Amino acid sequence: MLTNNQHTYGSISKLLHWLTAVLVIALLIIGSYMVGLSDEDIWYYRSLDLHQITGIVVWLLMWLTLLWRLITPPPQTLLTVGTWINRLRWLVHNLLKLMILIQPVLGYLFATSWGDPIEVYELFEIPALTEFSKRTSELIIDAHAYLAYSIAALITLHVLATLKHHFIDRDAVLKRML
């Protein structure tokens, strides 16, 4: 079954969800690794290339996910989930989606803040829109870092809530996405 129905997510929704999840976690790991490297280290630039292209892919995947959701709405909320839990779920999911859309834009603004384009594996370039001052560039990278921490926190909350549903409530929340 490709599309969602009242009871479960379809194959395409599952693929988009899990692919995005794996790539976002990879971005968080690569980003954390890069922070510890000097900009004179060859691994910094290799990691940066991988981080940038993966960020672009995640941004595109998130837009595809939102488009797919318009085509095929998610399953109905389980009756075992209370009203305030459902509101919290809605808030966490939508904040996470919004943050995942904003994060690559901040990364792009920082990477091009000196007016240089982003070169993607010597295949093509993404041009810079403008040049920023050093102070603005620092604010952008700080926002990128704090947003990464926020994304990691929301992912942790999302995973813990899912595990609670699966092991304590014993409902179908996790099963619908597997």
C-alpha positions as CSV (number, residue, x, y, z in Angstrom):
1,M,0.0,0.0,0.0
2,L,1.6,3.2,-1.2
3,T,-0.7,5.8,0.4
4,N,-1.9,6.3,4.0
5,N,-5.3,5.0,5.1
6,Q,-7.3,5.6,8.3
7,H,-5.3,3.1,10.3
8,T,-1.7,3.2,9.1
9,Y,0.9,5.0,7.1
10,G,1.6,3.9,3.5
11,S,5.0,2.9,2.2
12,I,5.9,6.3,0.7
13,S,5.2,8.1,4.0
14,K,7.2,5.5,5.9
15,L,10.1,5.8,3.5
16,L,10.1,9.6,3.7
17,H,9.9,9.5,7.5
18,W,12.7,7.0,8.0
19,L,15.0,8.4,5.4
20,T,14.6,11.9,6.8
21,A,15.2,10.6,10.3
22,V,18.4,8.8,9.4
23,L,19.8,11.7,7.4
24,V,18.9,14.3,10.1
25,I,20.6,12.1,12.8
26,A,23.6,11.8,10.4
27,L,23.7,15.6,10.0
28,L,23.7,16.0,13.8
29,I,26.6,13.6,14.1
30,I,28.6,15.0,11.2
31,G,28.0,18.6,12.5
32,S,29.2,17.6,16.0
33,Y,32.2,16.0,14.5
34,M,33.1,19.0,12.4
35,V,32.9,21.4,15.4
36,G,35.9,19.6,16.9
37,L,38.0,19.9,13.8
38,S,40.3,22.8,12.7
39,D,39.5,24.4,9.4
40,E,43.0,23.4,8.4
41,D,42.1,19.7,8.7
42,I,41.2,17.9,5.5
43,W,38.5,16.0,7.3
44,Y,36.8,19.2,8.1
45,Y,36.3,20.0,4.4
46,R,35.3,16.4,3.6
47,S,32.8,16.5,6.4
48,L,31.6,19.9,5.4
49,D,30.9,18.7,1.8
50,L,29.0,15.7,3.1
51,H,27.1,17.9,5.7
52,Q,26.1,20.4,3.0
53,I,24.9,17.9,0.4
54,T,23.0,15.9,3.0
55,G,21.4,19.1,4.3
56,I,20.2,19.9,0.8
57,V,18.8,16.4,0.4
58,V,17.0,16.7,3.8
59,W,15.5,20.0,2.9
60,L,14.2,18.6,-0.4
61,L,12.9,15.5,1.4
62,M,11.0,17.6,3.9
63,W,9.3,19.6,1.1
64,L,8.4,16.3,-0.6
65,T,7.0,15.0,2.7
66,L,4.8,18.0,3.1
67,L,3.6,17.7,-0.5
68,W,2.9,14.0,0.1
69,R,0.9,14.8,3.2
70,L,-1.3,17.1,1.1
71,I,-1.9,14.2,-1.3
72,T,-2.5,11.5,1.4
73,P,-3.4,12.7,4.9
74,P,-2.0,10.8,7.9
75,P,-4.0,8.1,9.7
76,Q,-6.6,9.1,12.3
77,T,-5.3,9.7,15.8
78,L,-5.6,6.7,18.0
79,L,-8.4,6.7,20.5
80,T,-5.9,5.8,23.3
81,V,-4.2,9.2,22.9
82,G,-5.7,11.9,25.1
83,T,-6.5,15.4,23.9
84,W,-3.5,17.2,25.5
85,I,-1.2,14.4,24.3
86,N,-2.5,14.8,20.8
87,R,-1.9,18.6,21.0
88,L,1.6,18.1,22.2
89,R,2.2,15.5,19.4
90,W,1.0,18.0,16.9
91,L,3.2,20.7,18.3
92,V,6.3,18.5,18.4
93,H,5.8,17.2,14.9
94,N,5.2,20.6,13.4
95,L,8.0,22.3,15.3
96,L,10.4,19.5,14.1
97,K,9.2,19.9,10.5
98,L,9.6,23.7,10.7
99,M,13.1,23.4,12.2
100,I,14.2,20.9,9.6
101,L,13.1,23.3,6.9
102,I,14.8,26.3,8.5
103,Q,18.1,24.6,9.5
104,P,19.4,24.1,5.9
105,V,18.5,27.7,5.1
106,L,20.7,28.9,8.0
107,G,23.4,26.5,6.9
108,Y,23.2,27.9,3.4
109,L,23.3,31.5,4.6
110,F,26.3,30.8,6.7
111,A,28.2,28.8,4.0
112,T,27.6,31.7,1.5
113,S,28.0,34.5,4.0
114,W,31.3,35.7,2.4
115,G,29.7,35.8,-1.0
116,D,31.1,32.5,-2.2
117,P,28.8,29.9,-3.8
118,I,28.5,26.4,-2.3
119,E,30.3,23.9,-4.6
120,V,28.6,20.5,-4.6
121,Y,31.2,17.8,-5.3
122,E,32.4,19.8,-8.3
123,L,29.1,18.9,-10.0
124,F,27.3,22.2,-9.6
125,E,27.3,25.4,-7.6
126,I,24.6,27.0,-5.4
127,P,25.2,30.7,-5.7
128,A,25.4,33.1,-2.8
129,L,22.5,35.6,-2.5
130,T,24.5,38.2,-0.7
131,E,27.5,38.8,1.5
132,F,27.2,39.3,5.3
133,S,29.2,41.1,7.9
134,K,31.4,39.0,10.2
135,R,29.0,39.7,13.1
136,T,25.9,38.6,11.1
137,S,27.8,35.5,9.9
138,E,28.5,34.6,13.6
139,L,24.9,35.1,14.5
140,I,23.8,32.8,11.7
141,I,26.2,30.0,12.7
142,D,25.1,30.4,16.4
143,A,21.4,30.1,15.3
144,H,22.4,27.0,13.2
145,A,24.0,25.4,16.2
146,Y,21.2,26.2,18.7
147,L,18.6,25.0,16.2
148,A,20.6,21.7,15.9
149,Y,20.4,21.3,19.7
150,S,16.7,22.0,19.6
151,I,16.2,19.5,16.8
152,A,18.2,16.9,18.7
153,A,16.0,17.6,21.8
154,L,12.7,17.2,19.8
155,I,13.9,14.0,18.2
156,T,14.8,12.6,21.7
157,L,11.3,13.6,22.9
158,H,9.7,12.1,19.8
159,V,11.6,8.8,20.2
160,L,10.9,8.6,24.0
161,A,7.2,9.2,23.4
162,T,7.1,6.6,20.7
163,L,8.8,4.0,23.0
164,K,6.4,4.9,25.8
165,H,3.5,4.2,23.4
166,H,5.0,1.0,22.3
167,F,6.2,-0.5,25.6
168,I,3.9,1.1,28.2
169,D,0.7,2.0,26.5
170,R,1.1,-1.0,24.1
171,D,-0.8,0.9,21.3
172,A,-0.1,1.0,17.6
173,V,1.7,4.3,17.3
174,L,5.0,2.8,16.4
175,K,3.6,-0.1,14.5
176,R,1.8,2.3,12.1
177,M,5.2,3.7,11.0
178,L,7.1,0.4,10.8
